[in-house]
Amino acid sequence: MTRPGGGHLGPSTDWEVSVPVEWLTGARMAEMARAAALYLEREKQRIDRLNVFPVPDGDTGTNMALTVRAAVERLGPVDSGSDELDLAGVLSRLAQGALLGARGNSGTILSQYFQGLFDGAKSYAKVGPQELAHCLKIASETAYRAVETPAEGTILTVARAAAHAAAISAERGAGLADVWEAALESARLVLEQTPDMLPVLREAGVVDAGGEGLVVILEGALRVLRGEPLAFPAEPAPAGGGAANARAAAYPFAETGAHSLSDFHTRHAVTLSEIEYGYCTEFLIKGEGLSLEEIKNRLAPLGDSLLVVGGEAVVKVHLHTNHPGLALEIGCELGRIAAVSVGNMWEQNEEAASAADRAAAFGTRTNGAGTGGSLAGGVGVLAVVWGAGFAELLEGEGVTVLPQPAAGAKPSTGELLEAIESMPQGEIVLLPNNKDVALSAKQAARLAKKPVRVVPTASEAQAVAAAVCLQPGLSLDEVARRIEESAERLRVGMLTRAVRDAVLGGVQVREGMFIGMVSGSIVASGAELAPVLADLVQALGPEPGRLVTLYRGEEVSESEAGSHRGELAERWGDVEFEVYYGGQPVYHYVVSLE
């Protein structure tokens, strides 16, 4: 496997450190972060190709590169000659940038790794070998906690091995750079072992892509600690690194349309008797050593929709209660309160109902995007979408969409957060529609100022099936529950072309062949699209009276889809088939069975 060597990255301006360092200062950490960003930028496409499935949407390297780039951009200009720059301050900015810039699951895990580095060093202006090893340990542990069911053989395993080796090296009296190098060498060794830990990696013949990305980061940073020269590439980065700019140009949020769930959430206000807790209460608690669990336990008996986020110094509280005064008193007992906001949801509900009635009287509807506004405390649904057809279908059901311009594009945590906060509803259900967006979606939900439920949908087809079944006046929990139940009932398959030879699940795949996948397994392959589509439908298990929906991608014409539908209907005469334009890239068809 090709990895960065010891030479220059390109024939451009050298970025050089004269001698190895004894202390890791803020300025040095800034240089290490920039070096890591540079190495990832160079290696991202190679890391992307480590995708287990032979489909052209692997983007682990790109997501990690964009995440580190966001961290470095948040850092801003740093005087590399200043040895007095506070390390904790630099790591704090890097963690903040990575948090909001995190893309995909790999980027989100990496952002938590940065957070752990800061947590480990937050009381230090600079660190030596022992403290550095401690920081790497906290970083690994924080990354593990970011994943609900962590699996070995991933970036998490690689990070833990690096931290363990660093601790042993520091205990033996090694210097700063030697401790980092010990971490790197252990990371490399364990990375090569990841196929032995995850059978899917072994079968695909690749190491873990996220782990490879971490190794690249450690390699770039070590160059700085070793006092070795770095150079920037002479040419701009290839397509992929500019995904964020491309997205901003193609889909600025203001132009996506602030489509709300007006059809079934804001057309009518809920009945006043349905509001059990009438005051939406928000405030900050400031202090030292604040405990999120203690705050939750003290406030939970006062109402519902409780959201408590933050850290030891500042905590954000959101609560629906009938006793806002008691909630504020508890806040005062635990620290100092600030930014207090109390909204009367009964009055807001009456105003929204009146607006809806006036709109209905004039033959119009009250839409959160228009002047009528939305019920404060109402529920909105936000869906991440690939494909203009899917976007149109979901918008037609009142769902707000966050469109992505390409198959490999993933929204950052910050972009998801911006979309959430821009929606007029007071509560949001977020549908990532891709397993690789799930962690950044949960991260955005934790950061949001309003309650957000993430339902981990893996496809826009699940979102469409759920949206058409929702009704006005449902609570946040009820909307989330119905969507989750609908998603669980729906079986979804996807059809695309393989971009390399592979054997997965015992199925031999050749580059250029059509492949059909269901639940992470290849169930069909062949040289012609129609037979593979039929095999894919067969794998979904169609039964008499069931409905199969074909969402055609951007590469399938309307006439081709009509022909395919006819062939399937002829084979399964007792099954209903429908065709819609999804417009998704890469995948010729997304197929759902309900």
C-alpha positions as CSV (number, residue, x, y, z in Angstrom):
1,M,0.0,0.0,0.0
2,T,1.4,3.4,-1.0
3,R,1.9,5.8,1.8
4,P,3.6,9.3,2.1
5,G,7.3,9.0,2.1
6,G,10.0,11.1,3.7
7,G,10.4,13.5,0.7
8,H,8.9,16.8,-0.2
9,L,5.2,17.1,-1.0
10,G,6.0,19.2,-4.1
11,P,8.3,21.8,-5.6
12,S,6.9,24.8,-3.8
13,T,7.9,26.9,-0.8
14,D,9.5,25.0,2.0
15,W,8.0,25.2,5.5
16,E,10.8,24.3,7.8
17,V,11.6,23.9,11.5
18,S,15.3,24.1,12.3
19,V,15.6,21.6,15.2
20,P,13.5,19.0,17.0
21,V,11.5,20.4,19.8
22,E,11.4,19.7,23.6
23,W,8.0,21.2,24.3
24,L,4.8,21.1,22.3
25,T,3.6,24.7,22.2
26,G,0.6,26.2,20.7
27,A,2.5,27.5,17.7
28,R,4.0,24.1,17.1
29,M,0.6,22.4,17.3
30,A,-0.7,24.9,14.7
31,E,2.2,23.8,12.4
32,M,1.4,20.2,13.0
33,A,-2.2,20.7,12.2
34,R,-1.3,22.4,8.9
35,A,1.1,19.6,8.1
36,A,-1.7,17.0,8.8
37,A,-4.1,19.0,6.5
38,L,-1.5,19.1,3.8
39,Y,-0.8,15.3,4.0
40,L,-4.5,14.5,4.0
41,E,-5.1,16.7,1.0
42,R,-2.4,14.9,-1.0
43,E,-3.6,11.4,0.1
44,K,-7.4,11.8,0.2
45,Q,-8.1,10.2,-3.1
46,R,-6.0,7.1,-2.3
47,I,-7.8,6.8,1.0
48,D,-11.2,7.2,-0.8
49,R,-10.3,4.2,-2.9
50,L,-10.1,2.0,0.3
51,N,-13.9,1.9,0.3
52,V,-15.0,-1.7,1.1
53,F,-17.8,-1.7,-1.5
54,P,-16.6,-1.3,-5.1
55,V,-18.9,1.6,-5.7
56,P,-17.9,5.2,-6.7
57,D,-19.0,7.0,-3.5
58,G,-16.2,6.2,-1.1
59,D,-15.1,9.5,0.4
60,T,-13.5,8.8,3.8
61,G,-10.3,10.6,2.8
62,T,-12.1,13.5,1.4
63,N,-14.3,13.8,4.5
64,M,-11.3,13.7,6.8
65,A,-9.4,16.2,4.7
66,L,-12.3,18.6,4.7
67,T,-12.7,18.2,8.5
68,V,-9.0,19.0,9.2
69,R,-9.1,21.9,6.8
70,A,-12.0,23.3,8.7
71,A,-10.1,23.0,11.9
72,V,-7.1,24.8,10.5
73,E,-9.3,27.5,9.0
74,R,-10.8,28.1,12.4
75,L,-7.3,28.4,13.8
76,G,-6.6,31.4,11.6
77,P,-3.1,32.9,11.3
78,V,-0.6,31.9,14.0
79,D,2.9,33.3,14.6
80,S,5.0,30.1,14.2
81,G,7.9,32.0,15.9
82,S,6.0,32.5,19.1
83,D,6.9,29.8,21.6
84,E,4.6,31.4,24.2
85,L,1.4,30.7,22.3
86,D,-1.0,28.9,24.5
87,L,-1.4,25.2,23.5
88,A,-4.9,24.9,25.1
89,G,-6.1,27.9,23.1
90,V,-4.8,26.5,19.8
91,L,-6.4,23.1,20.5
92,S,-9.6,24.7,21.5
93,R,-9.9,26.5,18.2
94,L,-8.9,23.4,16.2
95,A,-11.6,21.4,18.1
96,Q,-14.2,24.0,17.4
97,G,-13.4,24.1,13.7
98,A,-13.3,20.3,13.4
99,L,-16.6,20.1,15.3
100,L,-18.6,22.3,12.9
101,G,-16.6,21.2,9.8
102,A,-16.9,17.5,10.4
103,R,-18.2,15.5,7.4
104,G,-19.2,11.9,7.3
105,N,-18.7,9.5,10.1
106,S,-15.0,9.5,9.8
107,G,-14.8,13.3,10.0
108,T,-17.1,13.3,13.0
109,I,-15.0,10.7,14.8
110,L,-11.9,12.8,13.9
111,S,-13.5,15.9,15.3
112,Q,-14.0,14.1,18.6
113,Y,-10.4,13.1,18.5
114,F,-9.5,16.8,18.3
115,Q,-11.8,17.5,21.2
116,G,-10.1,14.9,23.2
117,L,-6.7,16.4,22.5
118,F,-8.0,19.7,23.8
119,D,-9.6,18.1,26.9
120,G,-6.3,16.4,27.7
121,A,-4.3,19.7,27.4
122,K,-6.9,22.3,28.4
123,S,-4.9,23.4,31.5
124,Y,-1.5,23.6,29.7
125,A,0.3,26.3,27.9
126,K,2.7,23.7,26.6
127,V,3.3,20.0,27.2
128,G,6.1,17.5,27.4
129,P,6.3,13.8,26.5
130,Q,4.2,12.5,29.4
131,E,1.5,15.1,28.9
132,L,1.4,14.4,25.2
133,A,0.9,10.7,25.8
134,H,-2.0,11.6,28.2
135,C,-3.5,13.9,25.5
136,L,-3.4,11.0,22.9
137,K,-5.1,8.7,25.4
138,I,-7.9,11.2,26.1
139,A,-8.3,11.8,22.4
140,S,-8.7,8.0,21.8
141,E,-11.2,7.6,24.6
142,T,-13.3,10.6,23.4
143,A,-13.4,9.2,19.9
144,Y,-14.6,5.9,21.2
145,R,-17.4,7.6,23.1
146,A,-18.6,9.3,19.9
147,V,-19.7,5.9,18.5
148,E,-22.7,4.1,20.1
149,T,-21.4,0.6,19.1
150,P,-17.7,0.9,18.4
151,A,-16.2,-1.8,16.3
152,E,-12.6,-3.0,16.4
153,G,-10.6,-2.9,13.3
154,T,-11.4,0.8,12.6
155,I,-9.9,4.2,13.2
156,L,-10.8,3.8,16.9
157,T,-8.5,0.7,17.2
158,V,-5.7,2.5,15.4
159,A,-6.0,5.6,17.7
160,R,-6.0,3.4,20.8
161,A,-2.9,1.6,19.7
162,A,-1.1,4.9,19.0
163,A,-2.0,6.2,22.5
164,H,-0.8,3.0,24.2
165,A,2.5,3.1,22.4
166,A,3.0,6.8,23.2
167,A,2.4,6.1,26.9
168,I,5.0,3.3,27.0
169,S,7.5,5.4,25.2
170,A,7.0,8.4,27.5
171,E,7.4,6.2,30.6
172,R,10.7,5.1,29.2
173,G,11.9,8.7,29.1
174,A,11.7,9.2,25.4
175,G,11.6,12.8,24.0
176,L,8.6,14.5,22.4
177,A,9.2,13.5,18.8
178,D,10.1,9.9,19.8
179,V,6.8,9.6,21.7
180,W,4.9,10.7,18.6
181,E,6.9,8.4,16.4
182,A,6.2,5.5,18.7
183,A,2.5,6.3,18.3
184,L,2.8,6.5,14.6
185,E,4.7,3.2,14.3
186,S,2.1,1.4,16.4
187,A,-0.7,3.0,14.4
188,R,0.9,1.7,11.2
189,L,1.3,-1.8,12.6
190,V,-2.3,-2.1,13.9
191,L,-3.6,-0.6,10.6
192,E,-2.1,-3.5,8.8
193,Q,-3.9,-5.8,11.2
194,T,-7.4,-4.3,10.7
195,P,-8.3,-6.9,8.0
196,D,-7.8,-9.6,10.6
197,M,-10.3,-7.8,12.9
198,L,-13.0,-7.1,10.4
199,P,-13.8,-9.9,7.9
200,V,-15.4,-7.4,5.5
201,L,-12.0,-5.7,5.2
202,R,-10.2,-8.9,4.7
203,E,-12.6,-10.0,2.0
204,A,-12.4,-6.7,0.2
205,G,-8.6,-6.7,0.4
206,V,-8.2,-3.3,2.1
207,V,-7.2,-1.8,5.4
208,D,-9.6,0.5,7.3
209,A,-9.8,3.8,5.5
210,G,-10.3,5.9,8.6
211,G,-7.4,4.3,10.2
212,E,-5.3,5.0,7.2
213,G,-6.4,8.7,7.4
214,L,-5.2,8.8,11.0
215,V,-1.8,7.4,10.1
216,V,-1.5,10.0,7.4
217,I,-2.3,12.7,10.0
218,L,0.3,11.4,12.4
219,E,2.9,11.2,9.6
220,G,2.5,14.8,8.6
221,A,2.6,16.1,12.2
222,L,5.8,14.1,12.9
223,R,7.6,16.0,10.2
224,V,7.1,19.2,12.2
225,L,8.3,17.6,15.5
226,R,11.3,16.1,13.7
227,G,12.3,19.5,12.3
228,E,12.0,18.2,8.8
229,P,11.0,20.3,5.8
230,L,7.5,20.4,4.3
231,A,6.4,21.9,1.1
232,F,3.0,22.8,-0.3
233,P,1.9,21.2,-3.7
234,A,2.6,23.4,-6.7
235,E,-0.8,22.7,-8.2
236,P,-4.3,23.1,-6.7
237,A,-5.9,20.1,-5.1
238,P,-7.9,17.9,-7.5
239,A,-11.7,17.9,-7.4
240,G,-13.1,16.7,-4.1
241,G,-11.2,19.0,-1.8
242,G,-13.3,21.9,-3.0
243,A,-16.6,20.1,-2.2
244,A,-17.5,22.6,0.4
245,N,-17.1,25.5,-2.0
246,A,-18.8,23.7,-4.8
247,R,-21.8,23.0,-2.5
248,A,-21.9,26.6,-1.4
249,A,-21.9,27.8,-5.0
250,A,-24.5,25.3,-6.2
251,Y,-26.7,25.2,-3.2
252,P,-26.5,28.3,-1.0
253,F,-29.0,27.6,1.8
254,A,-31.0,30.7,1.1
255,E,-31.7,29.3,-2.4
256,T,-32.9,25.8,-1.3
257,G,-36.2,27.3,-0.2
258,A,-37.2,27.2,3.4
259,H,-39.7,24.5,2.8
260,S,-41.4,23.5,6.0
261,L,-43.7,20.6,6.9
262,S,-46.6,23.0,6.2
263,D,-48.8,20.3,4.7
264,F,-49.2,18.4,7.9
265,H,-47.6,20.4,10.7
266,T,-48.3,24.0,10.2
267,R,-51.6,23.9,8.2
268,H,-53.4,23.7,11.6
269,A,-52.2,24.6,15.1
270,V,-52.5,21.8,17.6
271,T,-55.4,21.8,20.1
272,L,-54.6,23.9,23.1
273,S,-55.4,21.0,25.4
274,E,-52.6,19.0,23.8
275,I,-50.0,21.4,25.2
276,E,-49.2,19.9,28.6
277,Y,-46.3,22.2,29.4
278,G,-46.9,25.7,28.2
279,Y,-43.6,27.7,28.7
280,C,-40.6,27.1,26.4
281,T,-37.8,28.0,28.7
282,E,-34.2,28.5,27.6
283,F,-31.2,29.8,29.5
284,L,-27.5,29.4,30.1
285,I,-25.8,28.2,33.3
286,K,-22.2,29.4,33.8
287,G,-19.9,28.2,36.5
288,E,-17.1,25.8,37.3
289,G,-17.3,22.0,37.2
290,L,-20.9,21.9,36.0
291,S,-22.4,18.4,35.7
292,L,-24.7,17.8,32.8
293,E,-26.2,14.7,34.6
294,E,-27.0,16.7,37.7
295,I,-28.6,19.5,35.7
296,K,-30.7,16.9,33.8
297,N,-31.8,15.1,37.0
298,R,-32.8,18.4,38.7
299,L,-34.8,19.7,35.7
300,A,-36.4,16.6,34.3
301,P,-39.3,16.4,36.8
302,L,-40.4,20.0,35.8
303,G,-41.5,19.2,32.2
304,D,-40.5,17.6,28.9
305,S,-38.4,18.3,25.8
306,L,-35.4,18.8,28.0
307,L,-32.1,19.4,26.3
308,V,-28.9,20.0,28.3
309,V,-25.7,20.5,26.3
310,G,-22.4,22.1,26.9
311,G,-19.4,21.6,29.2
312,E,-18.1,22.2,32.7
313,A,-18.1,26.0,32.3
314,V,-21.2,26.8,30.2
315,V,-24.4,24.7,29.8
316,K,-27.3,25.4,27.5
317,V,-30.8,24.4,28.8
318,H,-34.0,24.0,26.9
319,L,-37.2,22.9,28.7
320,H,-40.9,22.9,28.2
321,T,-42.4,23.4,31.7
322,N,-45.3,25.0,33.6
323,H,-42.9,26.3,36.2
324,P,-40.2,28.4,34.4
325,G,-39.4,30.1,37.7
326,L,-38.5,26.9,39.4
327,A,-36.2,25.9,36.5
328,L,-34.4,29.3,36.7
329,E,-34.0,28.9,40.5
330,I,-32.4,25.5,40.0
331,G,-30.1,27.2,37.4
332,C,-29.1,29.8,40.0
333,E,-28.4,27.2,42.6
334,L,-26.0,25.4,40.3
335,G,-24.3,28.5,38.8
336,R,-25.0,31.9,37.2
337,I,-27.8,32.1,34.7
338,A,-27.8,34.2,31.5
339,A,-29.6,34.5,28.2
340,V,-32.9,33.7,29.7
341,S,-35.9,33.2,27.3
342,V,-39.4,32.2,28.3
343,G,-42.0,31.8,25.6
344,N,-45.8,31.2,26.2
345,M,-46.6,28.4,23.8
346,W,-50.4,28.7,24.4
347,E,-50.4,32.2,23.1
348,Q,-48.1,31.3,20.2
349,N,-50.4,28.5,19.3
350,E,-53.4,30.7,19.2
351,E,-51.6,33.2,17.0
352,A,-50.6,30.4,14.6
353,A,-54.1,28.9,14.5
354,S,-55.5,32.4,13.7
355,A,-53.0,32.8,10.9
356,A,-53.8,29.4,9.5
357,D,-57.5,30.2,9.5
358,R,-57.0,33.5,7.8
359,A,-54.9,31.8,5.1
360,A,-57.5,29.1,4.6
361,A,-60.2,31.7,4.2
362,F,-58.3,33.3,1.3
363,G,-57.6,29.9,-0.3
364,T,-53.9,29.9,0.7
365,R,-51.8,27.8,3.1
366,T,-49.6,29.0,6.0
367,N,-46.0,28.0,5.1
368,G,-43.0,28.5,7.3
369,A,-41.2,29.9,4.3
370,G,-43.8,32.7,3.9
371,T,-45.2,35.5,5.9
372,G,-47.6,33.4,7.9
373,G,-44.7,31.8,9.8
374,S,-44.8,28.5,11.7
375,L,-46.2,27.4,15.0
376,A,-43.5,28.0,17.6
377,G,-42.9,24.6,19.1
378,G,-44.2,22.9,15.9
379,V,-42.4,20.0,14.3
380,G,-40.4,20.2,11.1
381,V,-38.6,17.5,9.2
382,L,-35.2,18.1,7.6
383,A,-33.8,15.6,5.0
384,V,-30.3,15.3,3.5
385,V,-30.9,14.6,-0.2
386,W,-28.9,13.4,-3.2
387,G,-30.9,13.9,-6.4
388,A,-33.3,16.6,-7.7
389,G,-36.2,14.1,-8.1
390,F,-36.0,13.0,-4.4
391,A,-35.8,16.7,-3.4
392,E,-38.9,17.5,-5.3
393,L,-40.8,14.5,-3.9
394,L,-39.9,15.4,-0.3
395,E,-40.6,19.1,-0.8
396,G,-44.0,18.1,-2.1
397,E,-44.7,16.5,1.2
398,G,-43.6,19.6,3.1
399,V,-40.1,18.3,4.1
400,T,-37.2,20.8,4.2
401,V,-34.4,19.4,2.1
402,L,-30.6,20.0,2.3
403,P,-29.5,18.9,-1.2
404,Q,-26.0,17.6,-1.9
405,P,-24.3,18.3,-5.3
406,A,-22.5,15.0,-5.8
407,A,-22.4,11.4,-4.7
408,G,-19.4,11.9,-2.5
409,A,-20.6,15.1,-0.9
410,K,-21.6,15.0,2.7
411,P,-23.0,17.9,4.7
412,S,-20.8,19.2,7.6
413,T,-22.0,19.4,11.1
414,G,-22.1,23.2,10.7
415,E,-24.2,23.0,7.6
416,L,-26.7,20.7,9.2
417,L,-26.8,23.0,12.2
418,E,-27.4,26.0,10.1
419,A,-30.2,24.3,8.3
420,I,-31.8,23.2,11.6
421,E,-31.6,26.7,13.0
422,S,-32.9,28.3,9.8
423,M,-36.1,26.3,10.0
424,P,-39.1,28.1,11.6
425,Q,-40.3,25.1,13.6
426,G,-39.4,24.8,17.2
427,E,-38.6,21.1,17.1
428,I,-37.0,19.1,14.3
429,V,-36.7,15.5,13.1
430,L,-33.5,15.1,11.1
431,L,-33.2,12.4,8.4
432,P,-29.6,11.8,7.3
433,N,-30.6,9.3,4.5
434,N,-27.1,7.9,4.5
435,K,-25.3,5.9,7.1
436,D,-22.2,8.0,6.6
437,V,-24.1,11.2,7.7
438,A,-25.5,9.6,10.9
439,L,-22.8,10.7,13.3
440,S,-22.5,14.3,12.0
441,A,-26.3,14.5,12.2
442,K,-26.3,13.4,15.9
443,Q,-23.5,16.0,16.5
444,A,-25.6,18.7,15.0
445,A,-28.6,17.7,17.0
446,R,-26.6,18.0,20.2
447,L,-25.4,21.5,19.3
448,A,-28.8,22.8,18.2
449,K,-30.7,25.4,20.2
450,K,-33.9,23.5,19.7
451,P,-34.9,19.8,20.3
452,V,-33.8,17.6,17.4
453,R,-34.5,13.9,16.9
454,V,-32.3,12.0,14.5
455,V,-33.9,9.1,12.8
456,P,-31.1,7.1,11.1
457,T,-32.6,6.6,7.7
458,A,-30.2,5.1,5.2
459,S,-32.0,6.2,2.0
460,E,-34.2,9.0,0.6
461,A,-36.7,6.2,-0.3
462,Q,-37.3,5.7,3.5
463,A,-37.8,9.4,3.9
464,V,-40.4,9.6,1.1
465,A,-42.3,6.6,2.3
466,A,-42.5,8.1,5.8
467,A,-43.4,11.6,4.8
468,V,-46.5,10.7,2.9
469,C,-47.9,9.0,6.0
470,L,-47.5,11.8,8.5
471,Q,-50.5,13.9,9.8
472,P,-51.0,17.3,11.3
473,G,-50.6,18.0,15.0
474,L,-48.2,15.2,15.9
475,S,-45.6,15.7,18.6
476,L,-41.9,15.5,18.1
477,D,-41.7,12.0,19.6
478,E,-44.7,10.8,17.5
479,V,-43.2,12.1,14.2
480,A,-39.9,10.5,15.0
481,R,-41.6,7.2,16.0
482,R,-43.7,7.0,12.9
483,I,-40.8,7.7,10.6
484,E,-38.7,5.1,12.3
485,E,-41.4,2.5,12.1
486,S,-42.0,3.3,8.4
487,A,-38.2,3.1,7.7
488,E,-38.0,-0.3,9.4
489,R,-40.9,-1.7,7.4
490,L,-39.3,-0.7,4.1
491,R,-36.8,-2.9,2.3
492,V,-34.4,-0.9,0.1
493,G,-32.0,-2.0,-2.6
494,M,-29.6,-0.1,-4.8
495,L,-28.1,-0.7,-8.2
496,T,-24.9,0.7,-9.6
497,R,-21.7,-0.2,-11.5
498,A,-18.6,-1.6,-9.8
499,V,-15.5,0.6,-10.0
500,R,-13.0,-2.3,-9.2
501,D,-12.8,-6.0,-9.0
502,A,-13.9,-7.5,-5.7
503,V,-15.3,-10.5,-3.9
504,L,-17.9,-9.6,-1.2
505,G,-20.2,-12.0,0.5
506,G,-19.0,-14.7,-1.8
507,V,-20.1,-12.8,-4.9
508,Q,-17.4,-12.2,-7.6
509,V,-17.6,-8.7,-9.0
510,R,-15.7,-7.3,-12.0
511,E,-15.0,-3.6,-12.7
512,G,-17.8,-2.2,-14.9
513,M,-20.4,-4.8,-13.9
514,F,-23.8,-3.8,-12.6
515,I,-24.3,-4.8,-9.0
516,G,-27.3,-4.8,-6.7
517,M,-27.0,-4.4,-3.0
518,V,-29.4,-4.9,-0.1
519,S,-28.6,-4.1,3.6
520,G,-24.9,-3.9,2.9
521,S,-24.6,-7.1,0.9
522,I,-24.2,-7.7,-2.8
523,V,-27.1,-9.8,-4.0
524,A,-26.8,-9.5,-7.7
525,S,-24.2,-8.8,-10.4
526,G,-24.0,-9.0,-14.2
527,A,-23.1,-7.2,-17.4
528,E,-26.6,-6.1,-18.2
529,L,-28.7,-3.7,-16.1
530,A,-32.2,-5.3,-16.6
531,P,-31.3,-8.8,-15.3
532,V,-29.5,-7.4,-12.3
533,L,-32.5,-5.2,-11.5
534,A,-34.7,-8.2,-11.7
535,D,-32.4,-10.2,-9.4
536,L,-32.4,-7.2,-7.0
537,V,-36.2,-7.1,-6.9
538,Q,-36.2,-10.9,-6.3
539,A,-33.8,-10.4,-3.3
540,L,-36.1,-7.9,-1.8
541,G,-38.8,-10.6,-1.6
542,P,-41.8,-9.3,-3.4
543,E,-45.1,-10.9,-2.5
544,P,-48.6,-10.6,-4.0
545,G,-50.2,-7.3,-3.3
546,R,-47.0,-5.6,-2.3
547,L,-45.7,-2.3,-3.8
548,V,-42.2,-2.0,-5.4
549,T,-41.1,1.5,-6.2
550,L,-38.3,2.2,-8.6
551,Y,-36.5,5.6,-8.2
552,R,-34.5,6.1,-11.4
553,G,-31.2,7.8,-11.2
554,E,-29.7,10.6,-13.4
555,E,-28.3,8.0,-15.8
556,V,-31.6,6.2,-16.6
557,S,-34.0,7.8,-19.0
558,E,-37.7,7.9,-18.6
559,S,-38.3,5.5,-21.5
560,E,-35.7,3.0,-20.2
561,A,-37.3,3.0,-16.8
562,G,-40.7,2.4,-18.4
563,S,-39.3,-0.5,-20.2
564,H,-37.7,-2.0,-17.1
565,R,-41.0,-1.5,-15.2
566,G,-42.9,-3.4,-17.9
567,E,-40.5,-6.3,-17.8
568,L,-40.8,-6.5,-14.0
569,A,-44.6,-6.2,-14.0
570,E,-44.8,-9.0,-16.6
571,R,-42.6,-11.3,-14.4
572,W,-44.5,-10.4,-11.1
573,G,-48.0,-9.9,-12.3
574,D,-49.5,-9.8,-8.8
575,V,-47.0,-7.1,-7.6
576,E,-47.6,-3.4,-8.2
577,F,-44.7,-1.4,-9.7
578,E,-44.3,2.4,-9.7
579,V,-41.5,4.5,-11.2
580,Y,-40.4,7.9,-10.0
581,Y,-37.5,10.2,-10.9
582,G,-35.0,10.3,-8.0
583,G,-32.2,11.9,-10.0
584,Q,-29.6,10.4,-7.7
585,P,-26.0,10.2,-8.9
586,V,-24.0,6.9,-9.0
587,Y,-27.0,4.7,-8.4
588,H,-29.0,3.8,-11.5
589,Y,-31.9,2.7,-9.3
590,V,-33.0,2.9,-5.7
591,V,-35.7,0.2,-5.2
592,S,-38.0,0.0,-2.3
593,L,-40.5,-2.7,-1.2
594,E,-43.3,-2.0,1.1
